[in-house]
Amino acid sequence: MDGAGLSQRERAILAGIEEQLRTDALLDRRLRTMRPGLPFTEAPGLLRGRLLTLGTGLGGAMTAVLLVMAASSSSPALIWAFAATWVLTLSGLSLLLCRWSRRLAAGHLGTDRPDGDAQD
């Protein structure tokens, strides 16, 4: 541009576009919470969002291994270790189920979160 301003018609069109964009609640929330940051700061957020899933999967694998070991040896320590990992795995599964149902109710199941709880 040569420094010339927008015409009245162009300002009206731009105001109409801005008004339509303001009605999109998800876009408005994302723009309000957007913060300038360093490059590659998104990766830790993605990992944090997947940490519960990863931990629950590892807990499930550990629970299966401990179940086999406890059943074959009948050691009280292994039985208690199995019980503890089983409870933690079930807790992780219930949290994942709650997160999934919230996304389903909000209609954002196919999109990647974050909402910081990713976004949960």
KOLGU-4560 file (N, C-alpha, C; in nm, 3 decimals, padded with zeros to 5 digits):
<recs>
<n_xx: 00.084 n_yy: -00.119 n_zz: 00.000 ca_xx: 00.000 ca_yy: 00.000 ca_zz: 00.000 c_xx: 00.087 c_yy: 00.123 c_zz: 00.000 mol: A seq: 1 type: MET>
<n_xx: 00.038 n_yy: 00.229 n_zz: -00.061 ca_xx: 00.110 ca_yy: 00.356 ca_zz: -00.070 c_xx: 00.088 c_yy: 00.442 c_zz: 00.053 mol: A seq: 2 type: ASP>
<n_xx: 00.029 n_yy: 00.392 n_zz: 00.155 ca_xx: -00.003 ca_yy: 00.473 ca_zz: 00.270 c_xx: -00.147 c_yy: 00.521 c_zz: 00.267 mol: A seq: 3 type: GLY>
<n_xx: -00.218 n_yy: 00.489 n_zz: 00.160 ca_xx: -00.358 ca_yy: 00.531 ca_zz: 00.150 c_xx: -00.440 c_yy: 00.444 c_zz: 00.245 mol: A seq: 4 type: ALA>
<n_xx: -00.538 n_yy: 00.504 n_zz: 00.311 ca_xx: -00.623 ca_yy: 00.431 ca_zz: 00.403 c_xx: -00.730 c_yy: 00.352 c_zz: 00.331 mol: A seq: 5 type: GLY>
<n_xx: -00.807 n_yy: 00.281 n_zz: 00.405 ca_xx: -00.915 ca_yy: 00.203 ca_zz: 00.348 c_xx: -01.034 c_yy: 00.294 c_zz: 00.317 mol: A seq: 6 type: LEU>
<n_xx: -01.103 n_yy: 00.257 n_zz: 00.213 ca_xx: -01.222 ca_yy: 00.334 ca_zz: 00.180 c_xx: -01.334 c_yy: 00.297 c_zz: 00.278 mol: A seq: 7 type: SER>
<n_xx: -01.441 n_yy: 00.375 n_zz: 00.275 ca_xx: -01.554 ca_yy: 00.348 ca_zz: 00.364 c_xx: -01.614 c_yy: 00.210 c_zz: 00.336 mol: A seq: 8 type: GLN>
<n_xx: -01.623 n_yy: 00.173 n_zz: 00.208 ca_xx: -01.676 ca_yy: 00.043 ca_zz: 00.171 c_xx: -01.588 c_yy: -00.070 c_zz: 00.222 mol: A seq: 9 type: ARG>
<n_xx: -01.455 n_yy: -00.054 n_zz: 00.209 ca_xx: -01.362 ca_yy: -00.155 ca_zz: 00.257 c_xx: -01.367 c_yy: -00.169 c_zz: 00.409 mol: A seq: 10 type: GLU>
<n_xx: -01.383 n_yy: -00.057 n_zz: 00.480 ca_xx: -01.396 ca_yy: -00.062 ca_zz: 00.625 c_xx: -01.523 c_yy: -00.135 c_zz: 00.667 mol: A seq: 11 type: ARG>
<n_xx: -01.631 n_yy: -00.114 n_zz: 00.593 ca_xx: -01.756 ca_yy: -00.182 ca_zz: 00.624 c_xx: -01.743 c_yy: -00.333 c_zz: 00.602 mol: A seq: 12 type: ALA>
<n_xx: -01.678 n_yy: -00.371 n_zz: 00.493 ca_xx: -01.656 ca_yy: -00.513 ca_zz: 00.465 c_xx: -01.569 c_yy: -00.575 c_zz: 00.574 mol: A seq: 13 type: ILE>
<n_xx: -01.462 n_yy: -00.506 n_zz: 00.612 ca_xx: -01.373 ca_yy: -00.555 ca_zz: 00.717 c_xx: -01.446 c_yy: -00.566 c_zz: 00.851 mol: A seq: 14 type: LEU>
<n_xx: -01.530 n_yy: -00.471 n_zz: 00.883 ca_xx: -01.608 ca_yy: -00.477 ca_zz: 01.007 c_xx: -01.704 c_yy: -00.596 c_zz: 01.005 mol: A seq: 15 type: ALA>
<n_xx: -01.762 n_yy: -00.624 n_zz: 00.891 ca_xx: -01.852 ca_yy: -00.740 ca_zz: 00.879 c_xx: -01.778 c_yy: -00.871 c_zz: 00.898 mol: A seq: 16 type: GLY>
<n_xx: -01.659 n_yy: -00.881 n_zz: 00.840 ca_xx: -01.578 ca_yy: -01.002 ca_zz: 00.856 c_xx: -01.539 c_yy: -01.020 c_zz: 01.002 mol: A seq: 17 type: ILE>
<n_xx: -01.495 n_yy: -00.911 n_zz: 01.067 ca_xx: -01.457 ca_yy: -00.919 ca_zz: 01.208 c_xx: -01.575 c_yy: -00.960 c_zz: 01.296 mol: A seq: 18 type: GLU>
<n_xx: -01.692 n_yy: -00.910 n_zz: 01.265 ca_xx: -01.812 ca_yy: -00.945 ca_zz: 01.343 c_xx: -01.844 c_yy: -01.093 c_zz: 01.327 mol: A seq: 19 type: GLU>
<n_xx: -01.831 n_yy: -01.147 n_zz: 01.206 ca_xx: -01.857 ca_yy: -01.289 ca_zz: 01.185 c_xx: -01.754 c_yy: -01.375 c_zz: 01.258 mol: A seq: 20 type: GLN>
<n_xx: -01.629 n_yy: -01.332 n_zz: 01.260 ca_xx: -01.526 ca_yy: -01.406 ca_zz: 01.331 c_xx: -01.548 c_yy: -01.404 c_zz: 01.482 mol: A seq: 21 type: LEU>
<n_xx: -01.603 n_yy: -01.295 n_zz: 01.534 ca_xx: -01.629 ca_yy: -01.286 ca_zz: 01.678 c_xx: -01.738 c_yy: -01.382 c_zz: 01.724 mol: A seq: 22 type: ARG>
<n_xx: -01.825 n_yy: -01.425 n_zz: 01.634 ca_xx: -01.933 ca_yy: -01.516 ca_zz: 01.673 c_xx: -01.883 c_yy: -01.659 c_zz: 01.689 mol: A seq: 23 type: THR>
<n_xx: -01.763 n_yy: -01.690 n_zz: 01.638 ca_xx: -01.705 ca_yy: -01.823 ca_zz: 01.654 c_xx: -01.640 c_yy: -01.830 c_zz: 01.792 mol: A seq: 24 type: ASP>
<n_xx: -01.707 n_yy: -01.898 n_zz: 01.886 ca_xx: -01.662 ca_yy: -01.900 ca_zz: 02.025 c_xx: -01.527 c_yy: -01.971 c_zz: 02.040 mol: A seq: 25 type: ALA>
<n_xx: -01.507 n_yy: -02.082 n_zz: 01.968 ca_xx: -01.382 ca_yy: -02.155 ca_zz: 01.980 c_xx: -01.265 c_yy: -02.072 c_zz: 01.929 mol: A seq: 26 type: LEU>
<n_xx: -01.282 n_yy: -02.008 n_zz: 01.816 ca_xx: -01.177 ca_yy: -01.922 ca_zz: 01.761 c_xx: -01.151 c_yy: -01.804 c_zz: 01.854 mol: A seq: 27 type: LEU>
<n_xx: -01.257 n_yy: -01.747 n_zz: 01.908 ca_xx: -01.241 ca_yy: -01.633 ca_zz: 01.999 c_xx: -01.162 c_yy: -01.673 c_zz: 02.123 mol: A seq: 28 type: ASP>
<n_xx: -01.192 n_yy: -01.790 n_zz: 02.179 ca_xx: -01.120 ca_yy: -01.836 ca_zz: 02.298 c_xx: -00.973 c_yy: -01.863 c_zz: 02.265 mol: A seq: 29 type: ARG>
<n_xx: -00.949 n_yy: -01.924 n_zz: 02.150 ca_xx: -00.810 ca_yy: -01.951 ca_zz: 02.112 c_xx: -00.731 c_yy: -01.823 c_zz: 02.090 mol: A seq: 30 type: ARG>
<n_xx: -00.793 n_yy: -01.725 n_zz: 02.030 ca_xx: -00.724 ca_yy: -01.598 ca_zz: 02.006 c_xx: -00.701 c_yy: -01.522 c_zz: 02.137 mol: A seq: 31 type: LEU>
<n_xx: -00.796 n_yy: -01.530 n_zz: 02.231 ca_xx: -00.778 ca_yy: -01.461 ca_zz: 02.358 c_xx: -00.669 c_yy: -01.524 c_zz: 02.442 mol: A seq: 32 type: ARG>
<n_xx: -00.653 n_yy: -01.656 n_zz: 02.433 ca_xx: -00.555 ca_yy: -01.724 ca_zz: 02.516 c_xx: -00.421 c_yy: -01.741 c_zz: 02.446 mol: A seq: 33 type: THR>
<n_xx: -00.409 n_yy: -01.691 n_zz: 02.325 ca_xx: -00.285 ca_yy: -01.705 ca_zz: 02.251 c_xx: -00.178 c_yy: -01.616 c_zz: 02.315 mol: A seq: 34 type: MET>
<n_xx: -00.062 n_yy: -01.676 n_zz: 02.338 ca_xx: 00.049 ca_yy: -01.601 ca_zz: 02.395 c_xx: 00.170 c_yy: -01.616 c_zz: 02.306 mol: A seq: 35 type: ARG>
<n_xx: 00.248 n_yy: -01.510 n_zz: 02.292 ca_xx: 00.371 ca_yy: -01.525 ca_zz: 02.215 c_xx: 00.468 c_yy: -01.614 c_zz: 02.292 mol: A seq: 36 type: PRO>
<n_xx: 00.537 n_yy: -01.696 n_zz: 02.224 ca_xx: 00.630 ca_yy: -01.786 ca_zz: 02.291 c_xx: 00.746 c_yy: -01.822 c_zz: 02.201 mol: A seq: 37 type: GLY>
<n_xx: 00.835 n_yy: -01.898 n_zz: 02.255 ca_xx: 00.950 ca_yy: -01.943 ca_zz: 02.179 c_xx: 00.909 c_yy: -02.053 c_zz: 02.082 mol: A seq: 38 type: LEU>
<n_xx: 00.984 n_yy: -02.069 n_zz: 01.974 ca_xx: 00.954 ca_yy: -02.180 ca_zz: 01.883 c_xx: 00.970 c_yy: -02.314 c_zz: 01.955 mol: A seq: 39 type: PRO>
<n_xx: 00.897 n_yy: -02.411 n_zz: 01.912 ca_xx: 00.900 ca_yy: -02.547 ca_zz: 01.964 c_xx: 00.847 c_yy: -02.557 c_zz: 02.107 mol: A seq: 40 type: PHE>
<n_xx: 00.772 n_yy: -02.458 n_zz: 02.154 ca_xx: 00.713 ca_yy: -02.468 ca_zz: 02.286 c_xx: 00.585 c_yy: -02.550 c_zz: 02.282 mol: A seq: 41 type: THR>
<n_xx: 00.537 n_yy: -02.581 n_zz: 02.163 ca_xx: 00.415 ca_yy: -02.661 ca_zz: 02.148 c_xx: 00.441 c_yy: -02.808 c_zz: 02.180 mol: A seq: 42 type: GLU>
<n_xx: 00.561 n_yy: -02.856 n_zz: 02.154 ca_xx: 00.592 ca_yy: -02.997 ca_zz: 02.175 c_xx: 00.574 c_yy: -03.042 c_zz: 02.320 mol: A seq: 43 type: ALA>
<n_xx: 00.625 n_yy: -02.969 n_zz: 02.421 ca_xx: 00.599 ca_yy: -03.014 ca_zz: 02.558 c_xx: 00.450 c_yy: -03.017 c_zz: 02.591 mol: A seq: 44 type: PRO>
<n_xx: 00.373 n_yy: -02.925 n_zz: 02.536 ca_xx: 00.229 ca_yy: -02.925 ca_zz: 02.560 c_xx: 00.163 c_yy: -03.049 c_zz: 02.501 mol: A seq: 45 type: GLY>
<n_xx: 00.208 n_yy: -03.089 n_zz: 02.384 ca_xx: 00.154 ca_yy: -03.210 ca_zz: 02.323 c_xx: 00.191 c_yy: -03.333 c_zz: 02.405 mol: A seq: 46 type: LEU>
<n_xx: 00.314 n_yy: -03.336 n_zz: 02.455 ca_xx: 00.356 ca_yy: -03.448 ca_zz: 02.538 c_xx: 00.277 c_yy: -03.452 c_zz: 02.668 mol: A seq: 47 type: LEU>
<n_xx: 00.255 n_yy: -03.335 n_zz: 02.728 ca_xx: 00.180 ca_yy: -03.329 ca_zz: 02.853 c_xx: 00.036 c_yy: -03.378 c_zz: 02.831 mol: A seq: 48 type: ARG>
<n_xx: -00.022 n_yy: -03.345 n_zz: 02.717 ca_xx: -00.156 ca_yy: -03.389 ca_zz: 02.686 c_xx: -00.166 c_yy: -03.540 c_zz: 02.666 mol: A seq: 49 type: GLY>
<n_xx: -00.057 n_yy: -03.601 n_zz: 02.624 ca_xx: -00.055 ca_yy: -03.745 ca_zz: 02.598 c_xx: 00.004 c_yy: -03.823 c_zz: 02.716 mol: A seq: 50 type: ARG>
<n_xx: 00.051 n_yy: -03.755 n_zz: 02.818 ca_xx: 00.118 ca_yy: -03.821 ca_zz: 02.929 c_xx: 00.025 c_yy: -03.917 c_zz: 03.003 mol: A seq: 51 type: LEU>
<n_xx: -00.099 n_yy: -03.878 n_zz: 03.024 ca_xx: -00.194 ca_yy: -03.966 ca_zz: 03.093 c_xx: -00.219 c_yy: -04.092 c_zz: 03.011 mol: A seq: 52 type: LEU>
<n_xx: -00.231 n_yy: -04.077 n_zz: 02.881 ca_xx: -00.253 ca_yy: -04.193 ca_zz: 02.794 c_xx: -00.133 c_yy: -04.286 c_zz: 02.798 mol: A seq: 53 type: THR>
<n_xx: -00.015 n_yy: -04.229 n_zz: 02.788 ca_xx: 00.107 ca_yy: -04.310 ca_zz: 02.792 c_xx: 00.121 c_yy: -04.380 c_zz: 02.928 mol: A seq: 54 type: LEU>
<n_xx: 00.099 n_yy: -04.307 n_zz: 03.036 ca_xx: 00.109 ca_yy: -04.367 ca_zz: 03.169 c_xx: 00.007 c_yy: -04.476 c_zz: 03.193 mol: A seq: 55 type: GLY>
<n_xx: -00.113 n_yy: -04.457 n_zz: 03.143 ca_xx: -00.216 ca_yy: -04.559 ca_zz: 03.160 c_xx: -00.183 c_yy: -04.684 c_zz: 03.079 mol: A seq: 56 type: THR>
<n_xx: -00.131 n_yy: -04.665 n_zz: 02.959 ca_xx: -00.090 ca_yy: -04.781 ca_zz: 02.879 c_xx: 00.023 c_yy: -04.858 c_zz: 02.943 mol: A seq: 57 type: GLY>
<n_xx: 00.123 n_yy: -04.786 n_zz: 02.993 ca_xx: 00.233 ca_yy: -04.853 ca_zz: 03.063 c_xx: 00.185 c_yy: -04.920 c_zz: 03.191 mol: A seq: 58 type: LEU>
<n_xx: 00.092 n_yy: -04.855 n_zz: 03.260 ca_xx: 00.035 ca_yy: -04.916 ca_zz: 03.381 c_xx: -00.040 c_yy: -05.044 c_zz: 03.349 mol: A seq: 59 type: GLY>
<n_xx: -00.111 n_yy: -05.045 n_zz: 03.239 ca_xx: -00.182 ca_yy: -05.166 ca_zz: 03.198 c_xx: -00.086 c_yy: -05.280 c_zz: 03.166 mol: A seq: 60 type: GLY>
<n_xx: 00.023 n_yy: -05.248 n_zz: 03.097 ca_xx: 00.122 ca_yy: -05.352 ca_zz: 03.065 c_xx: 00.188 c_yy: -05.403 c_zz: 03.193 mol: A seq: 61 type: ALA>
<n_xx: 00.221 n_yy: -05.311 n_zz: 03.284 ca_xx: 00.283 ca_yy: -05.351 ca_zz: 03.409 c_xx: 00.187 c_yy: -05.434 c_zz: 03.494 mol: A seq: 62 type: MET>
<n_xx: 00.059 n_yy: -05.399 n_zz: 03.490 ca_xx: -00.041 ca_yy: -05.475 ca_zz: 03.565 c_xx: -00.049 c_yy: -05.618 c_zz: 03.513 mol: A seq: 63 type: THR>
<n_xx: -00.047 n_yy: -05.634 n_zz: 03.382 ca_xx: -00.054 ca_yy: -05.770 ca_zz: 03.325 c_xx: 00.068 c_yy: -05.852 c_zz: 03.364 mol: A seq: 64 type: ALA>
<n_xx: 00.186 n_yy: -05.791 n_zz: 03.359 ca_xx: 00.308 ca_yy: -05.863 ca_zz: 03.396 c_xx: 00.304 c_yy: -05.902 c_zz: 03.543 mol: A seq: 65 type: VAL>
<n_xx: 00.264 n_yy: -05.807 n_zz: 03.629 ca_xx: 00.258 ca_yy: -05.837 ca_zz: 03.772 c_xx: 00.152 c_yy: -05.942 c_zz: 03.804 mol: A seq: 66 type: LEU>
<n_xx: 00.042 n_yy: -05.943 n_zz: 03.729 ca_xx: -00.061 ca_yy: -06.044 ca_zz: 03.751 c_xx: -00.005 c_yy: -06.184 c_zz: 03.726 mol: A seq: 67 type: LEU>
<n_xx: 00.067 n_yy: -06.199 n_zz: 03.615 ca_xx: 00.125 ca_yy: -06.330 ca_zz: 03.583 c_xx: 00.228 c_yy: -06.369 c_zz: 03.688 mol: A seq: 68 type: VAL>
<n_xx: 00.313 n_yy: -06.275 n_zz: 03.727 ca_xx: 00.416 ca_yy: -06.306 ca_zz: 03.826 c_xx: 00.354 c_yy: -06.339 c_zz: 03.962 mol: A seq: 69 type: MET>
<n_xx: 00.252 n_yy: -06.262 n_zz: 04.003 ca_xx: 00.189 ca_yy: -06.285 ca_zz: 04.133 c_xx: 00.114 c_yy: -06.417 c_zz: 04.134 mol: A seq: 70 type: ALA>
<n_xx: 00.051 n_yy: -06.453 n_zz: 04.024 ca_xx: -00.024 ca_yy: -06.579 ca_zz: 04.018 c_xx: 00.069 c_yy: -06.699 c_zz: 04.020 mol: A seq: 71 type: ALA>
<n_xx: 00.185 n_yy: -06.684 n_zz: 03.960 ca_xx: 00.276 ca_yy: -06.799 ca_zz: 03.955 c_xx: 00.356 c_yy: -06.816 c_zz: 04.084 mol: A seq: 72 type: SER>
<n_xx: 00.381 n_yy: -06.708 n_zz: 04.157 ca_xx: 00.466 ca_yy: -06.721 ca_zz: 04.276 c_xx: 00.387 c_yy: -06.712 c_zz: 04.406 mol: A seq: 73 type: SER>
<n_xx: 00.271 n_yy: -06.654 n_zz: 04.405 ca_xx: 00.189 ca_yy: -06.632 ca_zz: 04.525 c_xx: 00.262 c_yy: -06.551 c_zz: 04.632 mol: A seq: 74 type: SER>
<n_xx: 00.349 n_yy: -06.463 n_zz: 04.590 ca_xx: 00.422 ca_yy: -06.377 ca_zz: 04.682 c_xx: 00.333 c_yy: -06.260 c_zz: 04.723 mol: A seq: 75 type: SER>
<n_xx: 00.321 n_yy: -06.231 n_zz: 04.854 ca_xx: 00.238 ca_yy: -06.119 ca_zz: 04.899 c_xx: 00.284 c_yy: -05.984 c_zz: 04.843 mol: A seq: 76 type: PRO>
<n_xx: 00.414 n_yy: -05.967 n_zz: 04.830 ca_xx: 00.466 ca_yy: -05.840 ca_zz: 04.777 c_xx: 00.422 c_yy: -05.819 c_zz: 04.632 mol: A seq: 77 type: ALA>
<n_xx: 00.428 n_yy: -05.925 n_zz: 04.553 ca_xx: 00.385 ca_yy: -05.915 ca_zz: 04.413 c_xx: 00.233 c_yy: -05.894 c_zz: 04.403 mol: A seq: 78 type: LEU>
<n_xx: 00.160 n_yy: -05.957 n_zz: 04.491 ca_xx: 00.014 ca_yy: -05.940 ca_zz: 04.490 c_xx: -00.021 c_yy: -05.796 c_zz: 04.524 mol: A seq: 79 type: ILE>
<n_xx: 00.047 n_yy: -05.737 n_zz: 04.624 ca_xx: 00.021 ca_yy: -05.597 ca_zz: 04.660 c_xx: 00.067 c_yy: -05.501 c_zz: 04.548 mol: A seq: 80 type: TRP>
<n_xx: 00.178 n_yy: -05.533 n_zz: 04.485 ca_xx: 00.225 ca_yy: -05.450 ca_zz: 04.373 c_xx: 00.124 c_yy: -05.455 c_zz: 04.258 mol: A seq: 81 type: ALA>
<n_xx: 00.073 n_yy: -05.574 n_zz: 04.230 ca_xx: -00.030 ca_yy: -05.587 ca_zz: 04.127 c_xx: -00.153 c_yy: -05.505 c_zz: 04.162 mol: A seq: 82 type: PHE>
<n_xx: -00.198 n_yy: -05.515 n_zz: 04.289 ca_xx: -00.318 ca_yy: -05.441 ca_zz: 04.331 c_xx: -00.298 c_yy: -05.290 c_zz: 04.318 mol: A seq: 83 type: ALA>
<n_xx: -00.180 n_yy: -05.242 n_zz: 04.354 ca_xx: -00.153 ca_yy: -05.097 ca_zz: 04.346 c_xx: -00.152 c_yy: -05.050 c_zz: 04.201 mol: A seq: 84 type: ALA>
<n_xx: -00.084 n_yy: -05.124 n_zz: 04.113 ca_xx: -00.080 ca_yy: -05.081 ca_zz: 03.973 c_xx: -00.216 c_yy: -05.096 c_zz: 03.907 mol: A seq: 85 type: THR>
<n_xx: -00.293 n_yy: -05.193 n_zz: 03.949 ca_xx: -00.428 ca_yy: -05.210 ca_zz: 03.895 c_xx: -00.515 c_yy: -05.091 c_zz: 03.929 mol: A seq: 86 type: TRP>
<n_xx: -00.508 n_yy: -05.047 n_zz: 04.055 ca_xx: -00.588 ca_yy: -04.931 ca_zz: 04.098 c_xx: -00.544 c_yy: -04.806 c_zz: 04.022 mol: A seq: 87 type: VAL>
<n_xx: -00.413 n_yy: -04.784 n_zz: 04.008 ca_xx: -00.365 ca_yy: -04.667 ca_zz: 03.933 c_xx: -00.407 c_yy: -04.673 c_zz: 03.787 mol: A seq: 88 type: LEU>
<n_xx: -00.402 n_yy: -04.791 n_zz: 03.728 ca_xx: -00.443 ca_yy: -04.805 ca_zz: 03.588 c_xx: -00.592 c_yy: -04.778 c_zz: 03.572 mol: A seq: 89 type: THR>
<n_xx: -00.674 n_yy: -04.828 n_zz: 03.662 ca_xx: -00.818 ca_yy: -04.799 ca_zz: 03.655 c_xx: -00.847 c_yy: -04.651 c_zz: 03.676 mol: A seq: 90 type: LEU>
<n_xx: -00.771 n_yy: -04.586 n_zz: 03.763 ca_xx: -00.788 ca_yy: -04.442 ca_zz: 03.783 c_xx: -00.753 c_yy: -04.365 c_zz: 03.655 mol: A seq: 91 type: SER>
<n_xx: -00.644 n_yy: -04.405 n_zz: 03.592 ca_xx: -00.606 ca_yy: -04.342 ca_zz: 03.465 c_xx: -00.711 c_yy: -04.364 c_zz: 03.357 mol: A seq: 92 type: GLY>
<n_xx: -00.764 n_yy: -04.485 n_zz: 03.351 ca_xx: -00.869 ca_yy: -04.514 ca_zz: 03.253 c_xx: -00.995 c_yy: -04.431 c_zz: 03.277 mol: A seq: 93 type: LEU>
<n_xx: -01.030 n_yy: -04.413 n_zz: 03.404 ca_xx: -01.149 ca_yy: -04.332 ca_zz: 03.433 c_xx: -01.125 c_yy: -04.186 c_zz: 03.397 mol: A seq: 94 type: SER>
<n_xx: -01.005 n_yy: -04.134 n_zz: 03.422 ca_xx: -00.975 ca_yy: -03.996 ca_zz: 03.381 c_xx: -00.979 c_yy: -03.981 c_zz: 03.230 mol: A seq: 95 type: LEU>
<n_xx: -00.923 n_yy: -04.079 n_zz: 03.159 ca_xx: -00.929 ca_yy: -04.075 ca_zz: 03.012 c_xx: -01.072 c_yy: -04.082 c_zz: 02.961 mol: A seq: 96 type: LEU>
<n_xx: -01.155 n_yy: -04.163 n_zz: 03.025 ca_xx: -01.295 ca_yy: -04.173 ca_zz: 02.986 c_xx: -01.368 c_yy: -04.040 c_zz: 03.010 mol: A seq: 97 type: LEU>
<n_xx: -01.339 n_yy: -03.975 n_zz: 03.121 ca_xx: -01.400 ca_yy: -03.844 ca_zz: 03.148 c_xx: -01.357 c_yy: -03.741 c_zz: 03.045 mol: A seq: 98 type: CYS>
<n_xx: -01.228 n_yy: -03.741 n_zz: 03.010 ca_xx: -01.176 ca_yy: -03.648 ca_zz: 02.909 c_xx: -01.242 c_yy: -03.674 c_zz: 02.775 mol: A seq: 99 type: ARG>
<n_xx: -01.253 n_yy: -03.801 n_zz: 02.739 ca_xx: -01.313 ca_yy: -03.837 ca_zz: 02.610 c_xx: -01.460 c_yy: -03.795 c_zz: 02.606 mol: A seq: 100 type: TRP>
<n_xx: -01.533 n_yy: -03.818 n_zz: 02.716 ca_xx: -01.676 ca_yy: -03.784 ca_zz: 02.716 c_xx: -01.696 c_yy: -03.632 c_zz: 02.713 mol: A seq: 101 type: SER>
<n_xx: -01.606 n_yy: -03.556 n_zz: 02.777 ca_xx: -01.616 ca_yy: -03.409 ca_zz: 02.769 c_xx: -01.593 c_yy: -03.361 c_zz: 02.627 mol: A seq: 102 type: ARG>
<n_xx: -01.495 n_yy: -03.419 n_zz: 02.560 ca_xx: -01.469 ca_yy: -03.380 ca_zz: 02.420 c_xx: -01.586 c_yy: -03.419 c_zz: 02.331 mol: A seq: 103 type: ARG>
<n_xx: -01.643 n_yy: -03.536 n_zz: 02.356 ca_xx: -01.757 ca_yy: -03.581 ca_zz: 02.276 c_xx: -01.875 c_yy: -03.487 c_zz: 02.296 mol: A seq: 104 type: LEU>
<n_xx: -01.900 n_yy: -03.447 n_zz: 02.422 ca_xx: -02.011 ca_yy: -03.357 ca_zz: 02.451 c_xx: -01.989 c_yy: -03.220 c_zz: 02.390 mol: A seq: 105 type: ALA>
<n_xx: -01.863 n_yy: -03.176 n_zz: 02.386 ca_xx: -01.833 ca_yy: -03.043 ca_zz: 02.330 c_xx: -01.826 c_yy: -03.047 c_zz: 02.178 mol: A seq: 106 type: ALA>
<n_xx: -01.822 n_yy: -03.165 n_zz: 02.121 ca_xx: -01.818 ca_yy: -03.176 ca_zz: 01.975 c_xx: -01.678 c_yy: -03.159 c_zz: 01.919 mol: A seq: 107 type: GLY>
<n_xx: -01.576 n_yy: -03.175 n_zz: 02.002 ca_xx: -01.438 ca_yy: -03.157 ca_zz: 01.957 c_xx: -01.361 c_yy: -03.287 c_zz: 01.959 mol: A seq: 108 type: HIS>
<n_xx: -01.427 n_yy: -03.397 n_zz: 01.936 ca_xx: -01.362 ca_yy: -03.527 ca_zz: 01.947 c_xx: -01.255 c_yy: -03.545 c_zz: 01.840 mol: A seq: 109 type: LEU>
<n_xx: -01.280 n_yy: -03.497 n_zz: 01.721 ca_xx: -01.184 ca_yy: -03.517 ca_zz: 01.614 c_xx: -01.070 c_yy: -03.418 c_zz: 01.614 mol: A seq: 110 type: GLY>
<n_xx: -01.081 n_yy: -03.309 n_zz: 01.688 ca_xx: -00.976 ca_yy: -03.209 ca_zz: 01.687 c_xx: -00.880 c_yy: -03.231 c_zz: 01.801 mol: A seq: 111 type: THR>
<n_xx: -00.757 n_yy: -03.188 n_zz: 01.779 ca_xx: -00.658 ca_yy: -03.198 ca_zz: 01.885 c_xx: -00.677 c_yy: -03.082 c_zz: 01.979 mol: A seq: 112 type: ASP>
<n_xx: -00.661 n_yy: -03.104 n_zz: 02.101 ca_xx: -00.696 ca_yy: -03.014 ca_zz: 02.206 c_xx: -00.613 c_yy: -02.887 c_zz: 02.216 mol: A seq: 113 type: ARG>
<n_xx: -00.577 n_yy: -02.891 n_zz: 02.311 ca_xx: -00.549 ca_yy: -02.859 ca_zz: 02.401 c_xx: -00.621 c_yy: -02.750 c_zz: 02.536 mol: A seq: 114 type: PRO>
<n_xx: -00.714 n_yy: -02.690 n_zz: 02.431 ca_xx: -00.743 ca_yy: -02.663 ca_zz: 02.570 c_xx: -00.626 c_yy: -02.717 c_zz: 02.650 mol: A seq: 115 type: ASP>
<n_xx: -00.585 n_yy: -02.646 n_zz: 02.746 ca_xx: -00.468 ca_yy: -02.682 ca_zz: 02.822 c_xx: -00.481 c_yy: -02.811 c_zz: 02.894 mol: A seq: 116 type: GLY>
<n_xx: -00.591 n_yy: -02.851 n_zz: 02.913 ca_xx: -00.606 ca_yy: -02.975 ca_zz: 02.984 c_xx: -00.580 c_yy: -03.086 c_zz: 02.890 mol: A seq: 117 type: ASP>
<n_xx: -00.574 n_yy: -02.980 n_zz: 02.742 ca_xx: -00.558 ca_yy: -03.058 ca_zz: 02.653 c_xx: -00.557 c_yy: -03.056 c_zz: 02.701 mol: A seq: 118 type: ALA>
<n_xx: -00.527 n_yy: -02.842 n_zz: 02.681 ca_xx: -00.645 ca_yy: -02.909 ca_zz: 02.710 c_xx: -00.636 c_yy: -02.997 c_zz: 02.756 mol: A seq: 119 type: GLN>
<n_xx: -00.688 n_yy: -03.146 n_zz: 02.974 ca_xx: -00.739 ca_yy: -03.273 ca_zz: 03.024 c_xx: -00.729 c_yy: -03.375 c_zz: 02.916 mol: A seq: 120 type: ASP>
</recs>
